[in-house]
């Protein structure tokens, strides 16, 4: 398993989760490979937990 891909996938999944349907949710565009365009507030603690879970082998 490629650790960088695992971490990248966890980051993108968490950013997309945070970009939910709420009107004040951040706008996240990951359409360009290797880049993310983010407009709005991101919960850094949630992002860190997602990365930790990915590294530890969690869901």
mmCIF file of the N, C-alpha and C atoms, coordinates in Angstrom:
data_MODEL
# 
_entry.id   MODEL 
# 
loop_
_atom_site.group_PDB 
_atom_site.id 
_atom_site.type_symbol 
_atom_site.label_atom_id 
_atom_site.label_alt_id 
_atom_site.label_comp_id 
_atom_site.label_asym_id 
_atom_site.label_entity_id 
_atom_site.label_seq_id 
_atom_site.pdbx_PDB_ins_code 
_atom_site.Cartn_x 
_atom_site.Cartn_y 
_atom_site.Cartn_z 
_atom_site.occupancy 
_atom_site.B_iso_or_equiv 
_atom_site.pdbx_formal_charge 
_atom_site.auth_seq_id 
_atom_site.auth_comp_id 
_atom_site.auth_asym_id 
_atom_site.auth_atom_id 
_atom_site.pdbx_PDB_model_num 
ATOM 1   N N  . UNK A 1 1  ? 0.847   -1.187 0.000   1.00 0.00 ? 1  UNK A N  1 
ATOM 2   C CA . UNK A 1 1  ? 0.000   0.000  0.000   1.00 0.00 ? 1  UNK A CA 1 
ATOM 3   C C  . UNK A 1 1  ? 0.887   1.244  0.000   1.00 0.00 ? 1  UNK A C  1 
ATOM 4   N N  . UNK A 1 2  ? 0.555   2.172  -0.834  1.00 0.00 ? 2  UNK A N  1 
ATOM 5   C CA . UNK A 1 2  ? 1.304   3.418  -0.966  1.00 0.00 ? 2  UNK A CA 1 
ATOM 6   C C  . UNK A 1 2  ? 0.817   4.412  0.092   1.00 0.00 ? 2  UNK A C  1 
ATOM 7   N N  . UNK A 1 3  ? 1.692   4.771  1.025   1.00 0.00 ? 3  UNK A N  1 
ATOM 8   C CA . UNK A 1 3  ? 1.309   5.655  2.128   1.00 0.00 ? 3  UNK A CA 1 
ATOM 9   C C  . UNK A 1 3  ? 0.864   7.024  1.633   1.00 0.00 ? 3  UNK A C  1 
ATOM 10  N N  . UNK A 1 4  ? 1.548   7.569  0.638   1.00 0.00 ? 4  UNK A N  1 
ATOM 11  C CA . UNK A 1 4  ? 1.156   8.887  0.115   1.00 0.00 ? 4  UNK A CA 1 
ATOM 12  C C  . UNK A 1 4  ? -0.247  8.855  -0.476  1.00 0.00 ? 4  UNK A C  1 
ATOM 13  N N  . UNK A 1 5  ? -0.581  7.798  -1.206  1.00 0.00 ? 5  UNK A N  1 
ATOM 14  C CA . UNK A 1 5  ? -1.923  7.681  -1.785  1.00 0.00 ? 5  UNK A CA 1 
ATOM 15  C C  . UNK A 1 5  ? -2.959  7.541  -0.679  1.00 0.00 ? 5  UNK A C  1 
ATOM 16  N N  . UNK A 1 6  ? -2.648  6.775  0.352   1.00 0.00 ? 6  UNK A N  1 
ATOM 17  C CA . UNK A 1 6  ? -3.564  6.597  1.473   1.00 0.00 ? 6  UNK A CA 1 
ATOM 18  C C  . UNK A 1 6  ? -3.845  7.926  2.151   1.00 0.00 ? 6  UNK A C  1 
ATOM 19  N N  . UNK A 1 7  ? -2.793  8.701  2.409   1.00 0.00 ? 7  UNK A N  1 
ATOM 20  C CA . UNK A 1 7  ? -2.958  10.007 3.053   1.00 0.00 ? 7  UNK A CA 1 
ATOM 21  C C  . UNK A 1 7  ? -3.699  10.966 2.131   1.00 0.00 ? 7  UNK A C  1 
ATOM 22  N N  . UNK A 1 8  ? -3.335  10.996 0.854   1.00 0.00 ? 8  UNK A N  1 
ATOM 23  C CA . UNK A 1 8  ? -4.014  11.868 -0.115  1.00 0.00 ? 8  UNK A CA 1 
ATOM 24  C C  . UNK A 1 8  ? -5.506  11.549 -0.166  1.00 0.00 ? 8  UNK A C  1 
ATOM 25  N N  . UNK A 1 9  ? -5.840  10.256 -0.240  1.00 0.00 ? 9  UNK A N  1 
ATOM 26  C CA . UNK A 1 9  ? -7.244  9.848  -0.299  1.00 0.00 ? 9  UNK A CA 1 
ATOM 27  C C  . UNK A 1 9  ? -7.992  10.267 0.965   1.00 0.00 ? 9  UNK A C  1 
ATOM 28  N N  . UNK A 1 10 ? -7.338  10.144 2.130   1.00 0.00 ? 10 UNK A N  1 
ATOM 29  C CA . UNK A 1 10 ? -7.969  10.544 3.390   1.00 0.00 ? 10 UNK A CA 1 
ATOM 30  C C  . UNK A 1 10 ? -8.217  12.048 3.425   1.00 0.00 ? 10 UNK A C  1 
ATOM 31  N N  . UNK A 1 11 ? -7.262  12.825 2.951   1.00 0.00 ? 11 UNK A N  1 
ATOM 32  C CA . UNK A 1 11 ? -7.414  14.288 2.930   1.00 0.00 ? 11 UNK A CA 1 
ATOM 33  C C  . UNK A 1 11 ? -8.557  14.683 2.005   1.00 0.00 ? 11 UNK A C  1 
ATOM 34  N N  . UNK A 1 12 ? -8.574  14.133 0.803   1.00 0.00 ? 12 UNK A N  1 
ATOM 35  C CA . UNK A 1 12 ? -9.623  14.484 -0.161  1.00 0.00 ? 12 UNK A CA 1 
ATOM 36  C C  . UNK A 1 12 ? -10.994 14.067 0.369   1.00 0.00 ? 12 UNK A C  1 
ATOM 37  N N  . UNK A 1 13 ? -11.083 12.879 0.953   1.00 0.00 ? 13 UNK A N  1 
ATOM 38  C CA . UNK A 1 13 ? -12.362 12.418 1.501   1.00 0.00 ? 13 UNK A CA 1 
ATOM 39  C C  . UNK A 1 13 ? -12.846 13.337 2.615   1.00 0.00 ? 13 UNK A C  1 
ATOM 40  N N  . UNK A 1 14 ? -11.946 13.750 3.496   1.00 0.00 ? 14 UNK A N  1 
ATOM 41  C CA . UNK A 1 14 ? -12.342 14.635 4.602   1.00 0.00 ? 14 UNK A CA 1 
ATOM 42  C C  . UNK A 1 14 ? -12.730 16.013 4.088   1.00 0.00 ? 14 UNK A C  1 
ATOM 43  N N  . UNK A 1 15 ? -11.989 16.543 3.139   1.00 0.00 ? 15 UNK A N  1 
ATOM 44  C CA . UNK A 1 15 ? -12.358 17.843 2.563   1.00 0.00 ? 15 UNK A CA 1 
ATOM 45  C C  . UNK A 1 15 ? -13.736 17.768 1.914   1.00 0.00 ? 15 UNK A C  1 
ATOM 46  N N  . UNK A 1 16 ? -13.997 16.689 1.185   1.00 0.00 ? 16 UNK A N  1 
ATOM 47  C CA . UNK A 1 16 ? -15.310 16.534 0.556   1.00 0.00 ? 16 UNK A CA 1 
ATOM 48  C C  . UNK A 1 16 ? -16.408 16.348 1.596   1.00 0.00 ? 16 UNK A C  1 
ATOM 49  N N  . UNK A 1 17 ? -16.104 15.666 2.695   1.00 0.00 ? 17 UNK A N  1 
ATOM 50  C CA . UNK A 1 17 ? -17.087 15.507 3.771   1.00 0.00 ? 17 UNK A CA 1 
ATOM 51  C C  . UNK A 1 17 ? -17.439 16.863 4.364   1.00 0.00 ? 17 UNK A C  1 
ATOM 52  N N  . UNK A 1 18 ? -16.412 17.690 4.602   1.00 0.00 ? 18 UNK A N  1 
ATOM 53  C CA . UNK A 1 18 ? -16.648 19.011 5.178   1.00 0.00 ? 18 UNK A CA 1 
ATOM 54  C C  . UNK A 1 18 ? -17.384 19.926 4.203   1.00 0.00 ? 18 UNK A C  1 
ATOM 55  N N  . UNK A 1 19 ? -17.250 19.661 2.920   1.00 0.00 ? 19 UNK A N  1 
ATOM 56  C CA . UNK A 1 19 ? -17.922 20.480 1.903   1.00 0.00 ? 19 UNK A CA 1 
ATOM 57  C C  . UNK A 1 19 ? -19.337 19.962 1.679   1.00 0.00 ? 19 UNK A C  1 
ATOM 58  N N  . UNK A 1 20 ? -20.026 19.714 2.761   1.00 0.00 ? 20 UNK A N  1 
ATOM 59  C CA . UNK A 1 20 ? -21.384 19.183 2.697   1.00 0.00 ? 20 UNK A CA 1 
ATOM 60  C C  . UNK A 1 20 ? -22.388 20.203 2.194   1.00 0.00 ? 20 UNK A C  1 
ATOM 61  N N  . UNK A 1 21 ? -23.664 19.873 2.329   1.00 0.00 ? 21 UNK A N  1 
ATOM 62  C CA . UNK A 1 21 ? -24.729 20.698 1.757   1.00 0.00 ? 21 UNK A CA 1 
ATOM 63  C C  . UNK A 1 21 ? -25.064 21.972 2.546   1.00 0.00 ? 21 UNK A C  1 
ATOM 64  N N  . UNK A 1 22 ? -24.468 22.162 3.709   1.00 0.00 ? 22 UNK A N  1 
ATOM 65  C CA . UNK A 1 22 ? -24.767 23.353 4.490   1.00 0.00 ? 22 UNK A CA 1 
ATOM 66  C C  . UNK A 1 22 ? -24.358 24.605 3.718   1.00 0.00 ? 22 UNK A C  1 
ATOM 67  N N  . UNK A 1 23 ? -25.124 25.692 3.864   1.00 0.00 ? 23 UNK A N  1 
ATOM 68  C CA . UNK A 1 23 ? -24.812 26.911 3.104   1.00 0.00 ? 23 UNK A CA 1 
ATOM 69  C C  . UNK A 1 23 ? -23.453 27.527 3.455   1.00 0.00 ? 23 UNK A C  1 
ATOM 70  N N  . UNK A 1 24 ? -22.990 27.331 4.688   1.00 0.00 ? 24 UNK A N  1 
ATOM 71  C CA . UNK A 1 24 ? -21.703 27.914 5.082   1.00 0.00 ? 24 UNK A CA 1 
ATOM 72  C C  . UNK A 1 24 ? -20.542 26.926 4.940   1.00 0.00 ? 24 UNK A C  1 
ATOM 73  N N  . UNK A 1 25 ? -20.795 25.775 4.327   1.00 0.00 ? 25 UNK A N  1 
ATOM 74  C CA . UNK A 1 25 ? -19.747 24.769 4.136   1.00 0.00 ? 25 UNK A CA 1 
ATOM 75  C C  . UNK A 1 25 ? -18.717 25.274 3.131   1.00 0.00 ? 25 UNK A C  1 
ATOM 76  N N  . UNK A 1 26 ? -17.465 24.846 3.294   1.00 0.00 ? 26 UNK A N  1 
ATOM 77  C CA . UNK A 1 26 ? -16.439 25.265 2.330   1.00 0.00 ? 26 UNK A CA 1 
ATOM 78  C C  . UNK A 1 26 ? -16.716 24.667 0.956   1.00 0.00 ? 26 UNK A C  1 
ATOM 79  N N  . UNK A 1 27 ? -16.238 25.333 -0.049  1.00 0.00 ? 27 UNK A N  1 
ATOM 80  C CA . UNK A 1 27 ? -16.322 24.828 -1.422  1.00 0.00 ? 27 UNK A CA 1 
ATOM 81  C C  . UNK A 1 27 ? -14.975 24.191 -1.742  1.00 0.00 ? 27 UNK A C  1 
ATOM 82  N N  . UNK A 1 28 ? -14.998 22.951 -2.167  1.00 0.00 ? 28 UNK A N  1 
ATOM 83  C CA . UNK A 1 28 ? -13.769 22.213 -2.445  1.00 0.00 ? 28 UNK A CA 1 
ATOM 84  C C  . UNK A 1 28 ? -13.816 21.696 -3.878  1.00 0.00 ? 28 UNK A C  1 
ATOM 85  N N  . UNK A 1 29 ? -12.767 21.987 -4.634  1.00 0.00 ? 29 UNK A N  1 
ATOM 86  C CA . UNK A 1 29 ? -12.653 21.521 -6.015  1.00 0.00 ? 29 UNK A CA 1 
ATOM 87  C C  . UNK A 1 29 ? -11.363 20.718 -6.133  1.00 0.00 ? 29 UNK A C  1 
ATOM 88  N N  . UNK A 1 30 ? -11.488 19.421 -6.359  1.00 0.00 ? 30 UNK A N  1 
ATOM 89  C CA . UNK A 1 30 ? -10.318 18.554 -6.530  1.00 0.00 ? 30 UNK A CA 1 
ATOM 90  C C  . UNK A 1 30 ? -10.295 17.969 -7.945  1.00 0.00 ? 30 UNK A C  1 
ATOM 91  N N  . UNK A 1 31 ? -10.857 18.699 -8.895  1.00 0.00 ? 31 UNK A N  1 
ATOM 92  C CA . UNK A 1 31 ? -10.955 18.192 -10.265 1.00 0.00 ? 31 UNK A CA 1 
ATOM 93  C C  . UNK A 1 31 ? -9.607  18.135 -10.983 1.00 0.00 ? 31 UNK A C  1 
ATOM 94  N N  . UNK A 1 32 ? -8.645  18.951 -10.563 1.00 0.00 ? 32 UNK A N  1 
ATOM 95  C CA . UNK A 1 32 ? -7.318  18.918 -11.179 1.00 0.00 ? 32 UNK A CA 1 
ATOM 96  C C  . UNK A 1 32 ? -6.419  18.004 -10.347 1.00 0.00 ? 32 UNK A C  1 
ATOM 97  N N  . UNK A 1 33 ? -5.940  16.946 -10.960 1.00 0.00 ? 33 UNK A N  1 
ATOM 98  C CA . UNK A 1 33 ? -5.136  15.949 -10.263 1.00 0.00 ? 33 UNK A CA 1 
ATOM 99  C C  . UNK A 1 33 ? -3.960  16.587 -9.529  1.00 0.00 ? 33 UNK A C  1 
ATOM 100 N N  . UNK A 1 34 ? -3.850  16.267 -8.244  1.00 0.00 ? 34 UNK A N  1 
ATOM 101 C CA . UNK A 1 34 ? -2.734  16.755 -7.446  1.00 0.00 ? 34 UNK A CA 1 
ATOM 102 C C  . UNK A 1 34 ? -2.964  18.102 -6.793  1.00 0.00 ? 34 UNK A C  1 
ATOM 103 N N  . UNK A 1 35 ? -4.127  18.715 -7.022  1.00 0.00 ? 35 UNK A N  1 
ATOM 104 C CA . UNK A 1 35 ? -4.402  20.044 -6.477  1.00 0.00 ? 35 UNK A CA 1 
ATOM 105 C C  . UNK A 1 35 ? -5.800  20.090 -5.870  1.00 0.00 ? 35 UNK A C  1 
ATOM 106 N N  . UNK A 1 36 ? -5.971  20.968 -4.887  1.00 0.00 ? 36 UNK A N  1 
ATOM 107 C CA . UNK A 1 36 ? -7.287  21.239 -4.311  1.00 0.00 ? 36 UNK A CA 1 
ATOM 108 C C  . UNK A 1 36 ? -7.450  22.747 -4.205  1.00 0.00 ? 36 UNK A C  1 
ATOM 109 N N  . UNK A 1 37 ? -8.604  23.223 -4.629  1.00 0.00 ? 37 UNK A N  1 
ATOM 110 C CA . UNK A 1 37 ? -8.956  24.630 -4.469  1.00 0.00 ? 37 UNK A CA 1 
ATOM 111 C C  . UNK A 1 37 ? -10.031 24.663 -3.393  1.00 0.00 ? 37 UNK A C  1 
ATOM 112 N N  . UNK A 1 38 ? -9.762  25.406 -2.314  1.00 0.00 ? 38 UNK A N  1 
ATOM 113 C CA . UNK A 1 38 ? -10.665 25.435 -1.169  1.00 0.00 ? 38 UNK A CA 1 
ATOM 114 C C  . UNK A 1 38 ? -11.059 26.872 -0.888  1.00 0.00 ? 38 UNK A C  1 
ATOM 115 N N  . UNK A 1 39 ? -12.359 27.101 -0.787  1.00 0.00 ? 39 UNK A N  1 
ATOM 116 C CA . UNK A 1 39 ? -12.877 28.424 -0.428  1.00 0.00 ? 39 UNK A CA 1 
ATOM 117 C C  . UNK A 1 39 ? -13.767 28.243 0.793   1.00 0.00 ? 39 UNK A C  1 
ATOM 118 N N  . UNK A 1 40 ? -13.301 28.719 1.923   1.00 0.00 ? 40 UNK A N  1 
ATOM 119 C CA . UNK A 1 40 ? -14.078 28.598 3.151   1.00 0.00 ? 40 UNK A CA 1 
ATOM 120 C C  . UNK A 1 40 ? -13.244 28.027 4.280   1.00 0.00 ? 40 UNK A C  1 
ATOM 121 N N  . UNK A 1 41 ? -13.921 27.819 5.395   1.00 0.00 ? 41 UNK A N  1 
ATOM 122 C CA . UNK A 1 41 ? -13.246 27.344 6.609   1.00 0.00 ? 41 UNK A CA 1 
ATOM 123 C C  . UNK A 1 41 ? -13.176 25.824 6.633   1.00 0.00 ? 41 UNK A C  1 
ATOM 124 N N  . UNK A 1 42 ? -11.999 25.316 6.982   1.00 0.00 ? 42 UNK A N  1 
ATOM 125 C CA . UNK A 1 42 ? -11.773 23.878 7.106   1.00 0.00 ? 42 UNK A CA 1 
ATOM 126 C C  . UNK A 1 42 ? -11.486 23.571 8.572   1.00 0.00 ? 42 UNK A C  1 
ATOM 127 N N  . UNK A 1 43 ? -12.109 22.512 9.084   1.00 0.00 ? 43 UNK A N  1 
ATOM 128 C CA . UNK A 1 43 ? -11.856 22.057 10.450  1.00 0.00 ? 43 UNK A CA 1 
ATOM 129 C C  . UNK A 1 43 ? -10.543 21.272 10.437  1.00 0.00 ? 43 UNK A C  1 
ATOM 130 N N  . UNK A 1 44 ? -9.478  21.924 10.850  1.00 0.00 ? 44 UNK A N  1 
ATOM 131 C CA . UNK A 1 44 ? -8.139  21.317 10.816  1.00 0.00 ? 44 UNK A CA 1 
ATOM 132 C C  . UNK A 1 44 ? -8.062  20.091 11.725  1.00 0.00 ? 44 UNK A C  1 
ATOM 133 N N  . UNK A 1 45 ? -8.692  20.151 12.906  1.00 0.00 ? 45 UNK A N  1 
ATOM 134 C CA . UNK A 1 45 ? -8.650  19.002 13.814  1.00 0.00 ? 45 UNK A CA 1 
ATOM 135 C C  . UNK A 1 45 ? -9.289  17.769 13.178  1.00 0.00 ? 45 UNK A C  1 
ATOM 136 N N  . UNK A 1 46 ? -10.406 17.950 12.478  1.00 0.00 ? 46 UNK A N  1 
ATOM 137 C CA . UNK A 1 46 ? -11.045 16.826 11.790  1.00 0.00 ? 46 UNK A CA 1 
ATOM 138 C C  . UNK A 1 46 ? -10.149 16.305 10.671  1.00 0.00 ? 46 UNK A C  1 
ATOM 139 N N  . UNK A 1 47 ? -9.473  17.205 9.989   1.00 0.00 ? 47 UNK A N  1 
ATOM 140 C CA . UNK A 1 47 ? -8.558  16.805 8.921   1.00 0.00 ? 47 UNK A CA 1 
ATOM 141 C C  . UNK A 1 47 ? -7.389  15.998 9.495   1.00 0.00 ? 47 UNK A C  1 
ATOM 142 N N  . UNK A 1 48 ? -6.854  16.445 10.613  1.00 0.00 ? 48 UNK A N  1 
ATOM 143 C CA . UNK A 1 48 ? -5.756  15.728 11.272  1.00 0.00 ? 48 UNK A CA 1 
ATOM 144 C C  . UNK A 1 48 ? -6.210  14.336 11.694  1.00 0.00 ? 48 UNK A C  1 
ATOM 145 N N  . UNK A 1 49 ? -7.406  14.235 12.284  1.00 0.00 ? 49 UNK A N  1 
ATOM 146 C CA . UNK A 1 49 ? -7.916  12.927 12.712  1.00 0.00 ? 49 UNK A CA 1 
ATOM 147 C C  . UNK A 1 49 ? -8.099  11.987 11.525  1.00 0.00 ? 49 UNK A C  1 
ATOM 148 N N  . UNK A 1 50 ? -8.537  12.513 10.388  1.00 0.00 ? 50 UNK A N  1 
ATOM 149 C CA . UNK A 1 50 ? -8.697  11.683 9.190   1.00 0.00 ? 50 UNK A CA 1 
ATOM 150 C C  . UNK A 1 50 ? -7.346  11.155 8.718   1.00 0.00 ? 50 UNK A C  1 
ATOM 151 N N  . UNK A 1 51 ? -6.332  11.999 8.764   1.00 0.00 ? 51 UNK A N  1 
ATOM 152 C CA . UNK A 1 51 ? -4.985  11.578 8.361   1.00 0.00 ? 51 UNK A CA 1 
ATOM 153 C C  . UNK A 1 51 ? -4.447  10.544 9.345   1.00 0.00 ? 51 UNK A C  1 
ATOM 154 N N  . UNK A 1 52 ? -4.611  10.799 10.641  1.00 0.00 ? 52 UNK A N  1 
ATOM 155 C CA . UNK A 1 52 ? -4.155  9.841  11.652  1.00 0.00 ? 52 UNK A CA 1 
ATOM 156 C C  . UNK A 1 52 ? -4.827  8.487  11.462  1.00 0.00 ? 52 UNK A C  1 
ATOM 157 N N  . UNK A 1 53 ? -6.128  8.511  11.192  1.00 0.00 ? 53 UNK A N  1 
ATOM 158 C CA . UNK A 1 53 ? -6.854  7.262  10.974  1.00 0.00 ? 53 UNK A CA 1 
ATOM 159 C C  . UNK A 1 53 ? -6.345  6.511  9.759   1.00 0.00 ? 53 UNK A C  1 
ATOM 160 N N  . UNK A 1 54 ? -6.031  7.245  8.709   1.00 0.00 ? 54 UNK A N  1 
ATOM 161 C CA . UNK A 1 54 ? -5.520  6.609  7.495   1.00 0.00 ? 54 UNK A CA 1 
ATOM 162 C C  . UNK A 1 54 ? -4.159  5.973  7.740   1.00 0.00 ? 54 UNK A C  1 
ATOM 163 N N  . UNK A 1 55 ? -3.309  6.670  8.476   1.00 0.00 ? 55 UNK A N  1 
ATOM 164 C CA . UNK A 1 55 ? -1.965  6.156  8.760   1.00 0.00 ? 55 UNK A CA 1 
ATOM 165 C C  . UNK A 1 55 ? -2.037  4.951  9.698   1.00 0.00 ? 55 UNK A C  1 
ATOM 166 N N  . UNK A 1 56 ? -2.990  4.988  10.638  1.00 0.00 ? 56 UNK A N  1 
ATOM 167 C CA . UNK A 1 56 ? -3.140  3.898  11.598  1.00 0.00 ? 56 UNK A CA 1 
ATOM 168 C C  . UNK A 1 56 ? -3.897  2.708  11.007  1.00 0.00 ? 56 UNK A C  1 
ATOM 169 N N  . UNK A 1 57 ? -4.468  2.906  9.818   1.00 0.00 ? 57 UNK A N  1 
ATOM 170 C CA . UNK A 1 57 ? -5.214  1.822  9.189   1.00 0.00 ? 57 UNK A CA 1 
ATOM 171 C C  . UNK A 1 57 ? -6.688  1.834  9.527   1.00 0.00 ? 57 UNK A C  1 
ATOM 172 N N  . UNK A 1 58 ? -7.174  2.951  10.053  1.00 0.00 ? 58 UNK A N  1 
ATOM 173 C CA . UNK A 1 58 ? -8.591  3.056  10.411  1.00 0.00 ? 58 UNK A CA 1 
ATOM 174 C C  . UNK A 1 58 ? -9.464  3.335  9.211   1.00 0.00 ? 58 UNK A C  1 
ATOM 175 N N  . UNK A 1 59 ? -10.777 3.401  9.459   1.00 0.00 ? 59 UNK A N  1 
ATOM 176 C CA . UNK A 1 59 ? -11.718 3.664  8.360   1.00 0.00 ? 59 UNK A CA 1 
ATOM 177 C C  . UNK A 1 59 ? -11.634 5.085  7.850   1.00 0.00 ? 59 UNK A C  1 
# 
